[in-house]
Amino acid sequence: MKTISFFNNKGGVGKTTLTGNIAAYLSLEAKKRVLVIDCDPQCNITQFILGDTKTIDLYWPVNGSKEETRSKTILDLVDPIISGDAEINAKIKPLRSSANRFNVDLLPGHPRFSTFEDELSSAWAELPTGKAGGFRRTNWLYSYLKSIEDQYDLVFVDVSPSLGALNRSVLLSSDYFITPLGADAFSVLGIRNISRWMQGWIEYYEVGLEQSERLNPSGLSNYDIRTDLVIKKGFLGYTLQQYIAKAKAGVKRPTKAYERIIQDIPNEIAQYLQSFNAPTNTAPHLGDVPNLYSLIPLAQSVNAPIVALGSGDGLVGNQYSQARTYKEIIGSLANAISERI
């Protein structure tokens, strides 16, 4: 089982749409057993996969309760830690693929998952002491992944754009990460932020591991704690969201600002993320992702991935060719990812 996080410090680059459609393609077309975990408190991928009606049903209180939901979420998984324990509730089961058209299992997000950030920050501060408690809480996701590793081929994790404790714990527990980019200056700055941030916490975590080994040799081996940070060589590559070019004399052309950014991105990737390259990452640019115009609201209205849209979903006119082209692009990206892991 391999775990892949789609992560960028810059929002608005189509990360959730890309994650959901690649996950759906690998399940529907490649017949992989896929789990999607929503670690973004905004719960975008939960809503994308379930649709509005099922999402409302999921979060609407049961029998007037202010807290209990109809299905278990990521918040239920970590509730014991929030309550003061060091272990997760590994009995939490994802929603099954039969409940959605993406054909993926889903561990839904929860808006209050952001409250877990404080607990993770406290756990992180304990790492230099070398004691197991901080490591166990920090490795909450890794512990869960170990408990389900024989059930799935691939796990995709959707995260927020922040450089906080939640995303740090997710990346620490992941095998790989992919960085979706937009043709804008803030995406480029995001590359630099990711590099500096990851280098800092990786060094900090490894110092804690060394201290733990000195104080209590092999003590961490009693728990599901990641002692080999494979994410250090886990960068699979980046995607570039195509911009909307301006028309001049009937021909669409990129503006000079866009041209400059696009030309600079390979150099930025080489300078700031190359040290994280996975051994199989020979070409960091995985591919370009087109603007989808009317396809996104259509897919949302029928609760389906764009790669699975058909005539029965209301495709009209040139939407057919747009959907076919998008499916081919997603297929190319999915195949490139599969080859690199």
C-alpha positions in Angstrom: 0.0 0.0 0.0 1.3 3.4 -0.9 0.1 6.8 0.5 0.2 9.9 -1.6 -0.6 13.4 -0.5 -1.4 16.2 -2.9 0.1 19.3 -1.3 0.8 22.9 -2.1 1.1 26.0 0.1 -1.0 27.8 -2.5 -4.7 27.2 -2.7 -6.9 27.5 -5.8 -4.8 25.3 -8.0 -7.4 22.6 -8.5 -5.9 20.2 -6.0 -9.1 18.6 -4.8 -10.5 18.1 -8.3 -7.2 16.6 -9.4 -7.0 14.3 -6.4 -10.6 13.0 -6.7 -10.3 12.4 -10.4 -7.0 10.6 -10.3 -8.2 8.4 -7.4 -11.4 7.7 -9.4 -9.5 6.8 -12.6 -7.1 4.4 -10.8 -10.1 2.7 -9.2 -12.4 2.6 -12.2 -9.9 2.1 -15.0 -6.9 0.5 -13.3 -9.0 -1.6 -10.8 -6.9 -0.5 -7.8 -8.3 -0.6 -4.3 -8.3 3.1 -3.4 -9.0 5.0 -0.2 -9.3 8.8 0.0 -8.7 10.4 3.4 -10.0 14.0 3.9 -7.6 15.9 6.2 -8.8 19.3 5.1 -11.2 20.9 7.7 -12.9 22.5 4.8 -14.0 19.0 3.7 -13.9 19.8 0.0 -13.1 16.3 -1.3 -15.8 14.9 1.0 -18.3 17.1 -0.7 -16.8 16.4 -4.1 -17.2 12.7 -3.7 -20.5 12.5 -1.8 -22.3 15.4 -3.4 -24.3 18.1 -1.5 -27.2 15.9 -0.4 -25.1 13.0 1.1 -22.7 15.5 2.7 -25.6 17.3 4.4 -27.0 13.9 5.6 -23.5 13.0 6.8 -23.1 16.0 9.1 -26.6 16.7 10.1 -27.0 16.0 13.8 -28.5 12.7 14.8 -31.6 12.9 17.0 -31.0 16.5 17.9 -27.4 15.8 19.0 -25.0 18.7 18.5 -22.0 16.4 18.0 -22.9 13.0 16.7 -23.0 12.5 13.0 -24.6 9.7 11.0 -21.3 8.3 9.8 -17.9 8.3 11.4 -15.3 10.9 10.2 -11.6 11.7 10.6 -12.5 13.5 13.8 -13.8 10.2 15.3 -10.5 8.6 14.4 -8.4 11.0 16.5 -11.0 11.6 19.3 -9.1 9.5 21.8 -6.0 11.6 21.3 -8.0 14.8 21.7 -9.4 13.4 24.9 -6.0 12.8 26.3 -4.9 9.3 25.1 -2.0 8.6 22.7 -3.9 6.1 20.5 -6.3 6.5 17.7 -9.7 4.7 17.4 -8.5 2.2 14.7 -12.0 0.7 14.6 -13.3 3.6 12.5 -14.3 2.3 9.1 -14.4 4.4 5.9 -17.5 4.9 3.8 -17.5 2.2 1.2 -17.0 2.7 -2.5 -20.5 1.4 -3.3 -21.8 4.7 -1.8 -20.3 6.9 -4.5 -19.6 7.1 -8.2 -15.9 7.6 -7.7 -15.6 3.9 -6.7 -13.3 4.8 -3.8 -13.6 4.3 -0.1 -13.7 7.6 1.8 -12.8 8.6 5.3 -14.7 11.9 5.4 -13.3 15.1 6.8 -14.9 17.2 9.6 -15.0 21.0 10.0 -13.8 20.6 13.7 -10.8 18.6 12.6 -8.8 21.9 12.8 -9.1 21.7 16.6 -6.7 18.7 16.4 -3.9 21.1 15.4 -3.4 22.3 18.9 -2.9 18.7 20.2 -0.4 18.0 17.4 1.5 21.1 18.2 1.8 20.0 21.8 2.9 16.5 20.8 5.5 18.0 18.5 7.0 20.1 21.3 7.6 16.8 23.2 9.7 15.2 20.5 13.1 16.5 21.7 12.5 14.8 25.0 12.6 11.5 23.2 9.5 10.2 25.0 7.1 7.9 23.1 4.0 9.9 23.9 4.7 12.8 21.5 5.8 10.4 18.8 2.6 8.3 19.1 0.3 11.3 18.8 2.3 12.8 16.0 2.1 9.4 14.1 -1.7 9.2 14.4 -2.1 8.8 10.6 0.8 6.4 10.2 -0.8 4.2 12.9 -4.1 4.2 11.1 -2.4 3.4 7.8 -0.6 0.4 9.3 -3.9 -1.0 10.6 -5.4 -1.0 7.0 -2.3 -1.7 4.9 -3.6 -5.0 3.6 -7.0 -3.5 2.5 -5.8 -1.0 -0.1 -3.3 -0.5 -3.0 -3.4 3.3 -2.8 -4.3 5.9 -0.3 -4.8 9.5 -1.4 -4.8 12.3 1.3 -6.3 15.7 0.6 -5.0 18.4 2.8 -5.4 22.2 3.2 -2.8 24.7 1.9 -1.4 25.4 5.3 2.1 24.8 6.7 0.8 23.7 10.0 0.9 20.8 12.4 -1.9 18.8 10.7 -0.2 18.8 7.3 3.2 18.1 8.8 1.8 14.9 10.5 0.2 13.9 7.2 3.3 14.3 5.1 5.4 12.6 7.8 3.1 9.6 7.4 3.0 9.6 3.6 5.2 7.8 1.2 5.0 10.4 -1.6 3.7 13.9 -2.3 2.7 15.7 -5.5 2.6 19.4 -5.9 -0.2 20.9 -8.1 0.7 24.4 -9.3 -1.0 27.3 -11.0 0.6 29.7 -13.4 0.9 32.5 -10.7 3.6 34.0 -8.6 2.2 32.6 -5.3 2.5 29.0 -6.6 6.2 29.6 -7.2 6.5 31.1 -3.7 4.7 28.0 -2.4 7.5 25.8 -3.8 10.0 27.7 -1.7 7.9 27.6 1.4 7.4 23.8 1.1 11.1 23.2 0.8 12.2 25.3 3.8 9.3 24.0 5.9 9.9 20.3 5.2 13.6 20.5 5.7 13.1 22.2 9.1 10.7 19.7 10.5 12.5 16.6 9.1 15.6 17.7 10.9 13.7 18.3 14.1 12.0 15.0 14.0 15.2 13.1 13.4 16.8 14.8 16.4 13.9 13.5 18.5 14.4 10.0 17.2 18.1 10.1 18.1 17.3 11.4 21.6 14.7 8.6 22.0 17.2 6.0 21.0 19.8 7.3 23.5 17.3 7.4 26.4 15.3 4.3 25.6 17.0 2.1 22.9 14.4 0.5 20.6 11.6 1.9 22.8 9.7 3.3 19.9 9.6 -0.1 18.2 6.7 -1.1 20.4 4.4 1.3 18.6 3.5 2.3 15.0 5.9 5.1 14.7 7.7 6.1 11.5 11.5 6.0 12.1 12.4 6.1 8.5 11.1 9.2 6.8 10.6 8.0 3.3 9.0 11.3 2.4 12.5 12.7 2.3 12.7 11.1 -1.1 9.0 11.2 -1.9 8.5 14.1 -4.4 6.8 12.5 -7.4 6.5 15.7 -9.4 4.2 18.6 -10.1 1.2 19.4 -12.3 0.6 22.8 -13.9 -3.0 24.1 -14.1 -3.4 25.8 -17.4 -4.2 29.5 -17.3 -6.9 31.2 -19.4 -4.9 33.0 -22.1 -6.0 36.3 -23.5 -7.0 36.5 -27.1 -5.2 38.9 -29.5 -6.2 39.1 -33.2 -8.3 36.0 -32.7 -5.4 33.9 -31.3 -5.1 33.0 -27.6 -1.6 33.9 -26.2 -0.1 33.9 -22.8 0.7 37.2 -21.2 4.3 38.0 -20.5 3.7 37.5 -16.8 2.4 34.0 -17.3 5.3 33.2 -19.7 7.8 34.3 -17.2 6.3 32.2 -14.4 5.9 29.1 -16.6 9.6 29.4 -17.7 10.7 29.9 -14.1 8.8 26.9 -12.6 11.3 24.1 -13.7 14.2 26.1 -12.2 12.3 26.7 -9.0 11.5 23.0 -8.7 15.1 22.0 -9.4 16.4 24.4 -6.8 13.9 23.8 -4.0 12.4 20.4 -4.4 15.0 18.3 -6.3 16.5 17.2 -3.0 13.2 15.5 -2.2 12.9 13.7 -5.6 11.8 10.1 -5.5 14.4 7.8 -7.1 12.0 7.2 -10.0 11.3 10.9 -10.5 13.2 11.6 -13.7 10.9 14.2 -15.1 9.3 16.4 -12.3 6.7 17.8 -14.7 3.9 15.2 -14.6 1.7 17.2 -17.0 -0.7 20.1 -17.5 -4.3 20.1 -16.3 -6.8 22.0 -18.4 -9.4 24.5 -17.2 -12.7 22.7 -17.0 -15.2 25.5 -17.4 -18.7 24.0 -17.1 -17.6 20.4 -16.4 -16.9 21.0 -12.7 -20.4 22.2 -11.8 -21.9 19.4 -14.0 -19.8 16.8 -12.2 -20.8 18.2 -8.8 -24.5 18.2 -9.8 -24.5 14.5 -10.6 -22.0 13.5 -7.8 -19.5 12.0 -10.3 -15.9 12.3 -11.2 -15.3 14.1 -14.5 -13.5 11.0 -15.8 -16.8 9.1 -15.5 -19.2 11.6 -17.0 -21.4 10.3 -19.8 -24.4 11.3 -21.9 -26.8 10.4 -19.1 -25.2 13.0 -16.9 -26.2 15.9 -19.2 -23.1 16.4 -21.4 -23.9 18.7 -24.3 -22.1 20.1 -27.3 -18.3 20.5 -26.9 -18.5 19.1 -23.3 -18.2 15.7 -24.8 -14.8 16.4 -26.3 -13.7 18.3 -23.2 -14.6 15.3 -21.0 -12.8 12.9 -23.3 -9.7 15.1 -23.3 -9.7 15.5 -19.6 -10.0 11.7 -19.1 -7.0 11.2 -21.4 -5.0 13.7 -19.4 -6.0 12.2 -16.0 -5.2 8.8 -17.4 -1.7 10.0 -18.4 -1.1 11.5 -15.0 -2.4 8.4 -13.2 -0.1 6.1 -15.3 2.9 8.4 -14.6 2.2 8.2 -10.9 1.8 4.4 -11.0 5.1 4.0 -12.8 6.9 6.2 -10.2 5.7 4.4 -7.1 
